Amino acid sequence: MSAIDTAHLAEPRPADIRVEAVLAALSDPVRLSIVRTLAADEVGSRPCGSFGLTVGKSTASHHFRVLREAGVIRQRDEGRRRMTELRREDVDARFPGLLDSVIAAV
């Protein structure tokens, strides 16, 4: 067992990611902000509390869950932190260019 236990939260398999779910998840400004932050972040993953969201903790948890269940992000617990990363490769494999288009839209 490693010094830091990691556990992935439930997420759809790449083949099960649906365009309707991705677009619905990205239609909310808070969720779009999360995805844009992850896309711009070169580290790859970051703790949930580091996004500077203007919503409460339970509302933020809801937004992360919607993104995770749509297949847009992956989350894993590392000790007491929940790390979040963009599933760019999985989404791009199913829908090439979709994330880039949505992220770049003003």
MIVO-212142 format. One record per residue: residue in one letter; z, y, x of N, C-alpha, C in turn. Coordinates in Angstrom, 2 decimals. Atoms other than C-alpha are relative to their C-alpha. Layout:
r r: A | n_up: Z | n_north: Y | n_east: X | ca_up: Z | ca_north: Y | ca_east: X | c_up: Z | c_north: Y | c_east: X
...
This chain:
r r: M | n_up: 0.00 | n_north: -1.17 | n_east: 0.84 | ca_up: 0.00 | ca_north: 0.00 | ca_east: 0.00 | c_up: 0.00 | c_north: 1.24 | c_east: 0.89
r r: S | n_up: 0.09 | n_north: -1.22 | n_east: -0.81 | ca_up: -0.92 | ca_north: 3.45 | ca_east: 1.34 | c_up: 1.20 | c_north: 0.90 | c_east: -0.26
r r: A | n_up: -1.10 | n_north: -0.95 | n_east: 0.14 | ca_up: 1.52 | ca_north: 6.29 | ca_east: 1.82 | c_up: -0.14 | c_north: 0.81 | c_east: -1.28
r r: I | n_up: 0.25 | n_north: -0.74 | n_east: 1.23 | ca_up: -0.10 | ca_north: 8.08 | ca_east: -1.12 | c_up: -0.70 | c_north: -0.96 | c_east: -0.97
r r: D | n_up: 0.61 | n_north: 0.85 | n_east: 1.01 | ca_up: -0.73 | ca_north: 5.94 | ca_east: -4.19 | c_up: -1.02 | c_north: 0.82 | c_east: -0.77
r r: T | n_up: 0.99 | n_north: -0.70 | n_east: 0.80 | ca_up: -3.90 | ca_north: 6.88 | ca_east: -6.03 | c_up: -0.36 | c_north: -0.86 | c_east: -1.20
r r: A | n_up: 0.39 | n_north: 0.69 | n_east: 1.22 | ca_up: -4.81 | ca_north: 5.95 | ca_east: -9.57 | c_up: -1.05 | c_north: 0.86 | c_east: -0.70
r r: H | n_up: 1.06 | n_north: -0.71 | n_east: 0.70 | ca_up: -8.08 | ca_north: 6.92 | ca_east: -11.24 | c_up: 0.28 | c_north: -0.05 | c_east: -1.50
r r: L | n_up: -0.12 | n_north: -0.05 | n_east: 1.44 | ca_up: -7.98 | ca_north: 8.00 | ca_east: -14.86 | c_up: -1.29 | c_north: -0.51 | c_east: -0.61
r r: A | n_up: 1.16 | n_north: 0.59 | n_east: 0.67 | ca_up: -10.36 | ca_north: 6.42 | ca_east: -17.38 | c_up: -1.15 | c_north: 0.99 | c_east: -0.07
r r: E | n_up: 1.22 | n_north: -0.81 | n_east: 0.04 | ca_up: -13.92 | ca_north: 7.73 | ca_east: -17.21 | c_up: -1.16 | c_north: -0.92 | c_east: -0.34
r r: P | n_up: 1.14 | n_north: 0.86 | n_east: 0.31 | ca_up: -17.30 | ca_north: 6.47 | ca_east: -18.43 | c_up: -0.73 | c_north: -0.44 | c_east: 1.27
r r: R | n_up: 0.86 | n_north: 0.46 | n_east: -1.09 | ca_up: -19.48 | ca_north: 4.40 | ca_east: -16.14 | c_up: -1.21 | c_north: 0.92 | c_east: 0.06
r r: P | n_up: 1.17 | n_north: -0.88 | n_east: -0.11 | ca_up: -22.49 | ca_north: 6.32 | ca_east: -14.80 | c_up: -1.07 | c_north: -0.26 | c_east: -1.06
r r: A | n_up: 1.03 | n_north: 0.33 | n_east: 0.99 | ca_up: -24.86 | ca_north: 4.48 | ca_east: -17.15 | c_up: 0.39 | c_north: 0.40 | c_east: -1.42
r r: D | n_up: -0.49 | n_north: -0.34 | n_east: 1.34 | ca_up: -22.69 | ca_north: 5.44 | ca_east: -20.14 | c_up: 0.18 | c_north: 1.51 | c_east: -0.22
r r: I | n_up: -0.11 | n_north: -1.46 | n_east: 0.17 | ca_up: -22.73 | ca_north: 9.21 | ca_east: -19.53 | c_up: -1.12 | c_north: 0.44 | c_east: -0.94
r r: R | n_up: 0.97 | n_north: -0.44 | n_east: 1.02 | ca_up: -24.43 | ca_north: 10.82 | ca_east: -22.54 | c_up: -0.23 | c_north: 1.50 | c_east: 0.10
r r: V | n_up: 0.36 | n_north: -1.41 | n_east: -0.12 | ca_up: -26.25 | ca_north: 14.13 | ca_east: -22.46 | c_up: 0.72 | c_north: 0.83 | c_east: -1.05
r r: E | n_up: -0.68 | n_north: -0.75 | n_east: 1.05 | ca_up: -24.67 | ca_north: 15.17 | ca_east: -25.78 | c_up: 1.43 | c_north: 0.31 | c_east: 0.41
r r: A | n_up: -1.38 | n_north: -0.19 | n_east: -0.42 | ca_up: -21.18 | ca_north: 14.71 | ca_east: -24.35 | c_up: 0.10 | c_north: 1.00 | c_east: 1.15
r r: V | n_up: 0.00 | n_north: -0.92 | n_east: -1.14 | ca_up: -22.01 | ca_north: 16.54 | ca_east: -21.13 | c_up: -0.24 | c_north: 1.43 | c_east: -0.48
r r: L | n_up: 0.30 | n_north: -1.34 | n_east: 0.49 | ca_up: -23.54 | ca_north: 19.51 | ca_east: -22.96 | c_up: 1.15 | c_north: 0.56 | c_east: -0.85
r r: A | n_up: -1.13 | n_north: -0.45 | n_east: 0.81 | ca_up: -20.65 | ca_north: 19.67 | ca_east: -25.44 | c_up: 1.17 | c_north: 0.40 | c_east: 0.90
r r: A | n_up: -1.10 | n_north: -0.31 | n_east: -0.93 | ca_up: -18.14 | ca_north: 19.59 | ca_east: -22.56 | c_up: -0.26 | c_north: 1.30 | c_east: 0.72
r r: L | n_up: 0.33 | n_north: -1.21 | n_east: -0.76 | ca_up: -19.97 | ca_north: 22.36 | ca_east: -20.72 | c_up: -0.20 | c_north: 1.23 | c_east: -0.88
r r: S | n_up: 0.22 | n_north: -1.13 | n_east: 0.90 | ca_up: -20.30 | ca_north: 24.56 | ca_east: -23.82 | c_up: 1.21 | c_north: 0.93 | c_east: -0.09
r r: D | n_up: -1.21 | n_north: -0.82 | n_east: 0.06 | ca_up: -16.73 | ca_north: 25.88 | ca_east: -23.48 | c_up: 0.13 | c_north: 0.81 | c_east: 1.29
r r: P | n_up: -0.10 | n_north: -0.84 | n_east: -1.21 | ca_up: -16.18 | ca_north: 28.83 | ca_east: -21.08 | c_up: 1.05 | c_north: -0.47 | c_east: 1.00
r r: V | n_up: -1.04 | n_north: 0.47 | n_east: -0.92 | ca_up: -12.97 | ca_north: 27.38 | ca_east: -19.62 | c_up: -0.49 | c_north: -1.23 | c_east: 0.76
r r: R | n_up: 0.51 | n_north: 1.21 | n_east: -0.65 | ca_up: -14.57 | ca_north: 24.01 | ca_east: -18.92 | c_up: -1.15 | c_north: 0.33 | c_east: 0.94
r r: L | n_up: 1.10 | n_north: -0.42 | n_east: -0.88 | ca_up: -17.68 | ca_north: 25.68 | ca_east: -17.50 | c_up: 0.56 | c_north: 0.64 | c_east: 1.27
r r: S | n_up: -0.66 | n_north: -0.61 | n_east: -1.16 | ca_up: -15.41 | ca_north: 27.69 | ca_east: -15.20 | c_up: 0.53 | c_north: -1.07 | c_east: 0.95
r r: I | n_up: -0.51 | n_north: 1.10 | n_east: -0.82 | ca_up: -13.78 | ca_north: 24.47 | ca_east: -13.98 | c_up: -1.14 | c_north: -0.64 | c_east: 0.78
r r: V | n_up: 1.15 | n_north: 0.65 | n_east: -0.64 | ca_up: -17.18 | ca_north: 22.91 | ca_east: -13.24 | c_up: -0.62 | c_north: 0.92 | c_east: 1.05
r r: R | n_up: 0.55 | n_north: -0.94 | n_east: -0.99 | ca_up: -18.47 | ca_north: 26.05 | ca_east: -11.50 | c_up: 0.89 | c_north: 0.08 | c_east: 1.23
r r: T | n_up: -0.93 | n_north: -0.03 | n_east: -1.13 | ca_up: -15.35 | ca_north: 26.15 | ca_east: -9.34 | c_up: -0.17 | c_north: -1.24 | c_east: 0.86
r r: L | n_up: 0.17 | n_north: 1.25 | n_east: -0.75 | ca_up: -15.79 | ca_north: 22.51 | ca_east: -8.37 | c_up: -1.34 | c_north: -0.03 | c_east: 0.72
r r: A | n_up: 1.33 | n_north: 0.00 | n_east: -0.61 | ca_up: -19.50 | ca_north: 22.98 | ca_east: -7.68 | c_up: -0.04 | c_north: 0.89 | c_east: 1.23
r r: A | n_up: -0.02 | n_north: -0.94 | n_east: -1.13 | ca_up: -18.78 | ca_north: 25.90 | ca_east: -5.34 | c_up: 0.95 | c_north: -0.44 | c_east: 1.10
r r: D | n_up: -1.02 | n_north: 0.43 | n_east: -0.95 | ca_up: -15.91 | ca_north: 24.11 | ca_east: -3.60 | c_up: -0.58 | c_north: -1.03 | c_east: 0.96
r r: E | n_up: 0.55 | n_north: 0.91 | n_east: -1.01 | ca_up: -16.96 | ca_north: 22.44 | ca_east: -0.36 | c_up: 0.94 | c_north: -1.14 | c_east: 0.34
r r: V | n_up: -0.98 | n_north: 1.05 | n_east: -0.31 | ca_up: -13.79 | ca_north: 20.36 | ca_east: -0.13 | c_up: -0.28 | c_north: -1.27 | c_east: -0.78
r r: G | n_up: 0.34 | n_north: 1.17 | n_east: 0.79 | ca_up: -14.89 | ca_north: 18.06 | ca_east: -2.93 | c_up: 0.98 | c_north: -0.28 | c_east: -1.12
r r: S | n_up: -0.98 | n_north: 0.18 | n_east: 1.07 | ca_up: -11.64 | ca_north: 17.68 | ca_east: -4.86 | c_up: 1.14 | c_north: 0.98 | c_east: 0.21
r r: R | n_up: -1.09 | n_north: -0.96 | n_east: -0.07 | ca_up: -8.76 | ca_north: 19.94 | ca_east: -5.69 | c_up: 1.02 | c_north: -0.30 | c_east: -1.08
r r: P | n_up: -1.04 | n_north: 0.23 | n_east: 1.01 | ca_up: -5.45 | ca_north: 19.83 | ca_east: -7.57 | c_up: -0.28 | c_north: 0.80 | c_east: -1.27
r r: C | n_up: 0.23 | n_north: -0.66 | n_east: 1.29 | ca_up: -5.58 | ca_north: 20.72 | ca_east: -11.26 | c_up: 0.62 | c_north: 1.39 | c_east: -0.07
r r: G | n_up: -0.69 | n_north: -1.29 | n_east: 0.07 | ca_up: -3.13 | ca_north: 23.58 | ca_east: -10.79 | c_up: -0.63 | c_north: 1.09 | c_east: 0.84
r r: S | n_up: 0.58 | n_north: -0.98 | n_east: -0.92 | ca_up: -5.39 | ca_north: 25.36 | ca_east: -8.29 | c_up: -1.21 | c_north: 0.74 | c_east: -0.58
r r: F | n_up: 1.20 | n_north: -0.61 | n_east: 0.59 | ca_up: -8.08 | ca_north: 26.53 | ca_east: -10.74 | c_up: 0.23 | c_north: 1.41 | c_east: -0.52
r r: G | n_up: -0.29 | n_north: -1.34 | n_east: 0.49 | ca_up: -6.31 | ca_north: 29.71 | ca_east: -11.84 | c_up: -0.43 | c_north: 0.23 | c_east: -1.44
r r: L | n_up: 0.42 | n_north: -0.11 | n_east: 1.39 | ca_up: -7.01 | ca_north: 29.03 | ca_east: -15.51 | c_up: 0.95 | c_north: 0.92 | c_east: -0.77
r r: T | n_up: -0.79 | n_north: -0.94 | n_east: 0.79 | ca_up: -5.82 | ca_north: 31.56 | ca_east: -18.08 | c_up: 0.51 | c_north: -0.64 | c_east: -1.29
r r: V | n_up: -0.50 | n_north: 0.72 | n_east: 1.17 | ca_up: -4.69 | ca_north: 28.89 | ca_east: -20.56 | c_up: 1.27 | c_north: -0.74 | c_east: 0.40
r r: G | n_up: -1.22 | n_north: 0.74 | n_east: -0.25 | ca_up: -1.44 | ca_north: 26.99 | ca_east: -20.90 | c_up: -0.28 | c_north: -1.38 | c_east: 0.56
r r: K | n_up: 0.14 | n_north: 1.30 | n_east: -0.66 | ca_up: -0.80 | ca_north: 23.66 | ca_east: -19.20 | c_up: -0.57 | c_north: -1.08 | c_east: -0.94
r r: S | n_up: 0.50 | n_north: 1.02 | n_east: 0.92 | ca_up: -1.40 | ca_north: 21.53 | ca_east: -22.30 | c_up: -1.45 | c_north: 0.25 | c_east: -0.38
r r: T | n_up: 1.39 | n_north: -0.32 | n_east: 0.30 | ca_up: -4.63 | ca_north: 23.37 | ca_east: -23.10 | c_up: -0.89 | c_north: -0.33 | c_east: 1.20
r r: A | n_up: 0.76 | n_north: 0.37 | n_east: -1.21 | ca_up: -5.79 | ca_north: 22.96 | ca_east: -19.50 | c_up: -0.18 | c_north: -1.51 | c_east: 0.07
r r: S | n_up: 0.10 | n_north: 1.46 | n_east: 0.00 | ca_up: -5.02 | ca_north: 19.24 | ca_east: -19.73 | c_up: -1.07 | c_north: -0.48 | c_east: -0.98
r r: H | n_up: 1.03 | n_north: 0.34 | n_east: 0.99 | ca_up: -7.18 | ca_north: 19.06 | ca_east: -22.85 | c_up: -1.40 | c_north: 0.24 | c_east: 0.58
r r: H | n_up: 1.32 | n_north: -0.31 | n_east: -0.56 | ca_up: -10.10 | ca_north: 20.76 | ca_east: -21.07 | c_up: -0.39 | c_north: -0.99 | c_east: 1.10
r r: F | n_up: 0.29 | n_north: 0.99 | n_east: -1.03 | ca_up: -9.83 | ca_north: 18.41 | ca_east: -18.08 | c_up: -0.34 | c_north: -1.35 | c_east: -0.64
r r: R | n_up: 0.26 | n_north: 1.28 | n_east: 0.67 | ca_up: -9.71 | ca_north: 15.40 | ca_east: -20.44 | c_up: -1.41 | c_north: -0.02 | c_east: -0.60
r r: V | n_up: 1.34 | n_north: -0.06 | n_east: 0.59 | ca_up: -12.86 | ca_north: 16.53 | ca_east: -22.29 | c_up: -1.07 | c_north: -0.17 | c_east: 1.09
r r: L | n_up: 0.95 | n_north: 0.13 | n_east: -1.11 | ca_up: -14.72 | ca_north: 16.92 | ca_east: -18.98 | c_up: -0.01 | c_north: -1.41 | c_east: 0.57
r r: R | n_up: -0.10 | n_north: 1.36 | n_east: -0.54 | ca_up: -13.45 | ca_north: 13.56 | ca_east: -17.72 | c_up: -0.64 | c_north: -1.02 | c_east: -0.93
r r: E | n_up: 0.54 | n_north: 0.96 | n_east: 0.97 | ca_up: -14.33 | ca_north: 11.67 | ca_east: -20.91 | c_up: -1.51 | c_north: 0.16 | c_east: -0.18
r r: A | n_up: 1.45 | n_north: -0.22 | n_east: 0.06 | ca_up: -17.82 | ca_north: 13.23 | ca_east: -20.86 | c_up: -0.69 | c_north: -0.52 | c_east: 1.26
r r: G | n_up: 0.57 | n_north: 0.50 | n_east: -1.24 | ca_up: -18.30 | ca_north: 11.93 | ca_east: -17.31 | c_up: -0.36 | c_north: 1.09 | c_east: 0.99
r r: V | n_up: 0.35 | n_north: -1.12 | n_east: -0.88 | ca_up: -18.55 | ca_north: 15.37 | ca_east: -15.69 | c_up: 0.92 | c_north: 0.07 | c_east: 1.22
r r: I | n_up: -0.96 | n_north: -0.02 | n_east: -1.10 | ca_up: -15.41 | ca_north: 15.11 | ca_east: -13.55 | c_up: 0.67 | c_north: -1.35 | c_east: 0.15
r r: R | n_up: -0.83 | n_north: 1.18 | n_east: -0.29 | ca_up: -13.30 | ca_north: 12.40 | ca_east: -11.98 | c_up: 1.38 | c_north: 0.53 | c_east: 0.37
r r: Q | n_up: -1.36 | n_north: -0.38 | n_east: -0.36 | ca_up: -9.53 | ca_north: 12.65 | ca_east: -11.73 | c_up: 0.76 | c_north: -1.21 | c_east: 0.50
r r: R | n_up: -0.85 | n_north: 1.07 | n_east: -0.52 | ca_up: -7.05 | ca_north: 10.64 | ca_east: -9.74 | c_up: 1.35 | c_north: 0.61 | c_east: 0.34
r r: D | n_up: -1.34 | n_north: -0.44 | n_east: -0.35 | ca_up: -3.35 | ca_north: 10.90 | ca_east: -9.24 | c_up: 0.28 | c_north: -0.37 | c_east: 1.44
r r: E | n_up: -0.43 | n_north: 0.21 | n_east: -1.38 | ca_up: -2.18 | ca_north: 11.30 | ca_east: -5.67 | c_up: 1.44 | c_north: 0.48 | c_east: 0.09
r r: G | n_up: -1.40 | n_north: -0.38 | n_east: 0.02 | ca_up: 1.57 | ca_north: 11.22 | ca_east: -5.64 | c_up: 0.29 | c_north: 0.81 | c_east: -1.24
r r: R | n_up: -0.33 | n_north: -0.85 | n_east: 1.13 | ca_up: 2.65 | ca_north: 14.10 | ca_east: -7.85 | c_up: -1.13 | c_north: 0.95 | c_east: -0.39
r r: R | n_up: 1.14 | n_north: -0.89 | n_east: 0.29 | ca_up: -0.75 | ca_north: 15.84 | ca_east: -7.84 | c_up: -1.11 | c_north: -0.77 | c_east: -0.69
r r: R | n_up: 1.20 | n_north: 0.56 | n_east: 0.62 | ca_up: -3.74 | ca_north: 15.19 | ca_east: -10.04 | c_up: -1.20 | c_north: 0.72 | c_east: 0.61
r r: M | n_up: 1.17 | n_north: -0.55 | n_east: -0.69 | ca_up: -6.90 | ca_north: 15.70 | ca_east: -8.03 | c_up: -1.23 | c_north: -0.12 | c_east: -0.91
r r: T | n_up: 1.19 | n_north: -0.06 | n_east: 0.84 | ca_up: -10.17 | ca_north: 16.66 | ca_east: -9.73 | c_up: -1.22 | c_north: 0.21 | c_east: 0.88
r r: E | n_up: 1.26 | n_north: -0.19 | n_east: -0.73 | ca_up: -13.71 | ca_north: 16.32 | ca_east: -8.42 | c_up: -1.17 | c_north: -0.10 | c_east: -0.97
r r: L | n_up: 1.21 | n_north: -0.01 | n_east: 0.80 | ca_up: -17.17 | ca_north: 16.90 | ca_east: -9.87 | c_up: -0.77 | c_north: -1.31 | c_east: 0.24
r r: R | n_up: 0.80 | n_north: 1.22 | n_east: -0.12 | ca_up: -19.20 | ca_north: 13.74 | ca_east: -10.57 | c_up: -1.49 | c_north: 0.36 | c_east: 0.07
r r: R | n_up: 1.36 | n_north: -0.51 | n_east: -0.10 | ca_up: -22.38 | ca_north: 15.48 | ca_east: -9.47 | c_up: -1.04 | c_north: -1.12 | c_east: 0.16
r r: E | n_up: 0.98 | n_north: 1.06 | n_east: -0.25 | ca_up: -24.15 | ca_north: 12.37 | ca_east: -8.17 | c_up: -0.25 | c_north: -0.83 | c_east: -1.26
r r: D | n_up: 0.15 | n_north: 0.81 | n_east: 1.22 | ca_up: -23.49 | ca_north: 10.41 | ca_east: -11.38 | c_up: -0.77 | c_north: 0.75 | c_east: -1.08
r r: V | n_up: 0.68 | n_north: -0.79 | n_east: 1.03 | ca_up: -24.59 | ca_north: 13.23 | ca_east: -13.70 | c_up: -1.45 | c_north: 0.27 | c_east: 0.42
r r: D | n_up: 1.36 | n_north: -0.26 | n_east: -0.48 | ca_up: -27.62 | ca_north: 14.09 | ca_east: -11.53 | c_up: -0.88 | c_north: -1.25 | c_east: -0.08
r r: A | n_up: 0.77 | n_north: 1.23 | n_east: 0.09 | ca_up: -28.70 | ca_north: 10.44 | ca_east: -11.49 | c_up: -0.48 | c_north: -0.24 | c_east: -1.44
r r: R | n_up: 0.37 | n_north: 0.18 | n_east: 1.41 | ca_up: -28.71 | ca_north: 10.36 | ca_east: -15.30 | c_up: -0.88 | c_north: 1.14 | c_east: -0.52
r r: F | n_up: 0.68 | n_north: -1.19 | n_east: 0.52 | ca_up: -29.94 | ca_north: 13.91 | ca_east: -15.95 | c_up: -0.31 | c_north: 0.96 | c_east: 1.14
r r: P | n_up: 0.30 | n_north: -0.82 | n_east: -1.18 | ca_up: -31.60 | ca_north: 15.41 | ca_east: -12.86 | c_up: -0.15 | c_north: 1.48 | c_east: -0.35
r r: G | n_up: 0.11 | n_north: -1.44 | n_east: 0.14 | ca_up: -31.16 | ca_north: 19.17 | ca_east: -12.60 | c_up: 0.85 | c_north: 0.61 | c_east: -1.11
r r: L | n_up: -0.77 | n_north: -0.54 | n_east: 1.13 | ca_up: -28.92 | ca_north: 19.50 | ca_east: -15.68 | c_up: 1.18 | c_north: 0.83 | c_east: 0.47
r r: L | n_up: -1.17 | n_north: -0.75 | n_east: -0.48 | ca_up: -25.76 | ca_north: 20.52 | ca_east: -13.84 | c_up: -0.40 | c_north: 1.29 | c_east: 0.69
r r: D | n_up: 0.45 | n_north: -1.21 | n_east: -0.70 | ca_up: -27.60 | ca_north: 22.95 | ca_east: -11.60 | c_up: -0.46 | c_north: 1.07 | c_east: -0.99
r r: S | n_up: 0.47 | n_north: -0.95 | n_east: 0.99 | ca_up: -29.25 | ca_north: 24.57 | ca_east: -14.62 | c_up: 1.13 | c_north: 0.65 | c_east: -0.76
r r: V | n_up: -1.12 | n_north: -0.53 | n_east: 0.78 | ca_up: -26.04 | ca_north: 24.94 | ca_east: -16.58 | c_up: 0.90 | c_north: 0.87 | c_east: 0.87
r r: I | n_up: -0.85 | n_north: -0.76 | n_east: -0.91 | ca_up: -24.04 | ca_north: 26.15 | ca_east: -13.57 | c_up: -0.63 | c_north: 1.33 | c_east: 0.35
r r: A | n_up: 0.69 | n_north: -1.22 | n_east: -0.41 | ca_up: -26.67 | ca_north: 28.72 | ca_east: -12.63 | c_up: -0.21 | c_north: 0.97 | c_east: -1.15
r r: A | n_up: 0.23 | n_north: -0.87 | n_east: 1.16 | ca_up: -27.03 | ca_north: 30.08 | ca_east: -16.18 | c_up: 1.07 | c_north: 1.09 | c_east: -0.06
r r: V | n_up: -0.93 | n_north: -1.13 | n_east: 0.10 | ca_up: -25.44 | ca_north: 33.49 | ca_east: -16.67 | c_up: 0.37 | c_north: 0.22 | c_east: -1.45
